[in-house]
């Protein structure tokens, strides 16, 4: 109930951003569950159809990222990859170029840990866990 009251108190533009982020989070999460990399990667590329290039204000970019971070809690297993793909989608659909970065690093347990984040104009927009330098990047992330 608290979430609903807070949502209803938002300005209309922020409500729309949150709903849009939530819809994309569900769609991308379902695609990640159902399809292997080759299929969902191709589908997300098609969904990011080129829009006229635009340089969004940092405030707008931050509002988009904030919406994704706030709404991911309503989608089971909306990991950093899900959030990064959604933010990149939202940015691309507004004409803003961004880079999806995915890296791996050894974990204390002896396993490999993966992480995804989005960079715009050299600034990490989502996924900045302050230890990004420990991740070895996969080659050639998506550039949109």
C-alpha positions as CSV (number, residue, x, y, z in Angstrom):
1,X,0.0,0.0,0.0
2,X,2.9,2.4,0.8
3,X,4.3,1.8,-2.7
4,X,0.9,2.6,-4.3
5,X,0.6,5.8,-2.3
6,X,4.1,6.9,-3.2
7,X,3.4,6.1,-6.9
8,X,0.1,8.0,-7.0
9,X,1.9,11.1,-5.5
10,X,4.4,11.2,-8.4
11,X,4.0,13.7,-11.2
12,X,2.4,12.3,-14.3
13,X,5.7,12.2,-16.2
14,X,7.4,10.1,-13.5
15,X,4.4,7.7,-13.3
16,X,4.7,7.1,-17.0
17,X,8.5,6.5,-16.7
18,X,8.0,4.0,-13.9
19,X,5.3,2.1,-15.8
20,X,7.4,2.1,-19.0
21,X,10.4,0.8,-17.0
22,X,8.3,-1.9,-15.3
23,X,6.9,-3.1,-18.6
24,X,10.3,-3.3,-20.2
25,X,11.7,-5.1,-17.1
26,X,9.1,-7.8,-17.4
27,X,9.5,-8.2,-21.1
28,X,13.3,-8.4,-21.0
29,X,13.2,-10.7,-17.9
30,X,10.9,-13.1,-19.7
31,X,13.1,-13.0,-22.8
32,X,16.1,-13.9,-20.7
33,X,14.2,-16.8,-19.0
34,X,12.9,-18.2,-22.3
35,X,15.4,-17.7,-25.0
36,X,19.1,-18.4,-25.4
37,X,21.5,-15.5,-25.9
38,X,21.4,-15.5,-29.7
39,X,17.7,-15.1,-29.8
40,X,17.2,-12.5,-27.0
41,X,20.2,-10.5,-28.2
42,X,18.7,-10.3,-31.7
43,X,15.2,-9.4,-30.3
44,X,16.6,-6.6,-28.1
45,X,18.5,-5.2,-31.1
46,X,15.3,-5.1,-33.1
47,X,13.4,-3.4,-30.2
48,X,16.2,-0.8,-30.1
49,X,15.4,0.3,-33.7
50,X,17.5,3.4,-34.4
51,X,15.8,6.5,-33.3
52,X,17.1,9.9,-34.3
53,X,20.3,10.6,-32.3
54,X,19.8,12.9,-29.4
55,X,21.9,14.0,-26.5
56,X,19.7,13.7,-23.5
57,X,20.3,15.9,-20.5
58,X,22.1,14.2,-17.6
59,X,19.0,14.8,-15.5
60,X,16.8,12.9,-18.0
61,X,19.3,10.0,-18.1
62,X,19.4,9.9,-14.3
63,X,15.6,9.8,-14.1
64,X,15.4,6.9,-16.5
65,X,18.0,5.0,-14.5
66,X,16.3,5.8,-11.2
67,X,13.0,4.5,-12.6
68,X,14.6,1.2,-13.6
69,X,16.3,0.9,-10.2
70,X,13.0,1.6,-8.4
71,X,10.9,-0.8,-10.4
72,X,13.2,-3.8,-10.7
73,X,12.1,-4.9,-7.2
74,X,8.7,-5.8,-8.7
75,X,10.2,-8.3,-11.2
76,X,11.6,-11.6,-9.9
77,X,15.3,-12.0,-10.7
78,X,15.7,-8.6,-12.4
79,X,19.4,-8.8,-12.2
80,X,22.0,-6.3,-13.2
81,X,21.8,-7.6,-16.8
82,X,18.1,-7.2,-16.9
83,X,18.3,-3.7,-15.6
84,X,21.2,-2.7,-17.9
85,X,19.3,-4.1,-21.0
86,X,16.2,-2.2,-20.0
87,X,18.0,1.1,-19.4
88,X,19.8,0.7,-22.7
89,X,16.5,0.1,-24.3
90,X,14.9,3.2,-22.7
91,X,17.9,5.3,-23.8
92,X,18.0,4.0,-27.3
93,X,14.3,4.6,-27.8
94,X,15.0,8.3,-26.9
95,X,17.9,8.5,-29.3
96,X,20.7,8.5,-26.7
97,X,23.8,6.4,-27.5
98,X,25.0,4.1,-24.7
99,X,27.3,1.2,-24.1
100,X,26.4,-2.1,-22.4
101,X,29.3,-3.5,-20.5
102,X,29.4,-7.1,-19.3
103,X,32.3,-8.4,-17.3
104,X,33.4,-11.4,-15.2
105,X,35.6,-11.6,-12.1
106,X,36.6,-14.3,-9.7
107,X,34.5,-14.5,-6.5
108,X,35.7,-15.4,-3.0
109,X,33.9,-18.7,-3.2
110,X,36.0,-19.7,-6.2
111,X,33.2,-19.2,-8.7
112,X,33.0,-16.6,-11.4
113,X,30.9,-13.5,-10.8
114,X,29.3,-11.6,-13.7
115,X,28.2,-8.0,-13.8
116,X,26.5,-5.7,-16.3
117,X,26.4,-1.9,-16.4
118,X,25.6,0.9,-18.8
119,X,27.8,3.8,-19.7
120,X,26.8,7.1,-21.3
121,X,29.4,9.7,-22.3
122,X,32.0,7.9,-20.1
123,X,29.7,7.9,-17.0
124,X,28.3,4.7,-15.5
125,X,24.6,5.2,-15.3
126,X,23.4,1.9,-13.8
127,X,25.4,-1.0,-12.3
128,X,28.1,1.0,-10.7
129,X,29.2,-1.1,-7.7
130,X,32.4,0.9,-7.2
131,X,34.5,-2.2,-8.0
132,X,34.1,-2.3,-11.8
133,X,37.9,-2.4,-12.4
134,X,38.0,-6.0,-11.1
135,X,35.8,-7.2,-14.0
136,X,37.4,-8.5,-17.2
137,X,35.1,-7.2,-20.0
138,X,33.6,-9.3,-22.6
139,X,34.8,-8.0,-26.0
140,X,32.7,-5.5,-27.9
141,X,29.7,-4.7,-25.8
142,X,26.6,-3.5,-27.6
143,X,26.9,0.2,-28.7
144,X,23.7,2.0,-29.3
